[in-house]
Amino acid sequence: MNTIEVMREFLGWCSVINIGLLILSAILVVLLRGPMSRIHAKIFNLDQNDLSRAYFQFFAQYEIAVTVLNIVPYFALLIMG
């Protein structure tokens, strides 16, 4: 049951879901920048400049993780199979 096709389909859906979450969270940060920034600034005790850097770092690291852990293995299995 654990064939290359099953693993490829699994990684494909993981990639779709993760990219969707990345896009959704980017849209929410852009549209709700003010309220979200105030909440996160209070929770994490950060000023606006540090918070902007933290948002950028989050998106960069999430994108790298999705690429390395989902997309690259998907294409590797696509080439193998």
C-alpha positions in Angstrom: 0.0 0.0 0.0 2.9 2.3 0.6 3.8 2.7 -3.0 5.5 5.6 -4.8 2.2 6.7 -6.2 0.6 6.9 -2.8 3.5 8.8 -1.3 3.5 11.2 -4.3 -0.2 11.8 -3.9 0.2 12.4 -0.2 3.1 14.9 -0.7 1.1 16.6 -3.5 -1.9 17.2 -1.2 0.4 18.3 1.6 1.9 20.8 -0.7 -1.5 22.1 -1.8 -2.7 22.5 1.8 0.5 24.2 3.0 0.7 26.6 0.1 -3.0 27.4 0.7 -2.3 28.1 4.4 0.7 30.3 3.4 -1.4 32.3 0.9 -4.3 32.6 3.4 -2.0 33.8 6.2 -0.3 36.3 3.9 -3.7 37.7 2.9 -4.8 38.0 6.5 -1.6 39.8 7.5 -2.1 42.3 4.6 -5.8 42.8 5.2 -5.8 42.8 9.0 -2.4 44.4 9.6 -3.5 46.9 12.2 -5.6 44.7 14.6 -3.2 41.7 14.1 -0.2 43.8 14.8 -1.7 45.3 18.0 -2.6 41.8 19.3 0.8 40.3 18.5 2.6 43.3 19.9 0.9 42.9 23.2 1.3 39.1 23.3 5.0 39.0 22.4 6.0 42.5 23.7 7.4 43.7 20.4 7.3 47.0 18.7 6.0 47.5 15.1 9.4 47.3 13.5 10.3 44.1 15.1 6.9 42.7 14.4 7.2 43.4 10.7 10.5 41.6 10.7 9.0 38.7 12.5 6.2 38.4 10.0 8.7 38.4 7.1 10.9 35.8 8.8 7.8 33.6 9.5 6.8 33.6 5.9 10.3 33.0 4.6 10.9 30.1 6.9 7.5 28.6 6.2 8.1 28.8 2.5 11.5 27.2 2.8 10.0 24.4 5.0 7.2 23.7 2.5 9.7 23.6 -0.4 12.2 21.4 1.3 9.7 19.0 3.0 6.9 18.8 0.5 7.6 20.1 -3.0 11.1 18.7 -3.5 10.2 15.2 -2.3 7.1 15.3 -4.5 9.2 16.1 -7.6 11.8 13.5 -6.6 9.0 10.8 -6.5 7.6 12.1 -9.7 11.0 11.6 -11.4 11.4 8.1 -9.8 7.9 6.9 -10.7 
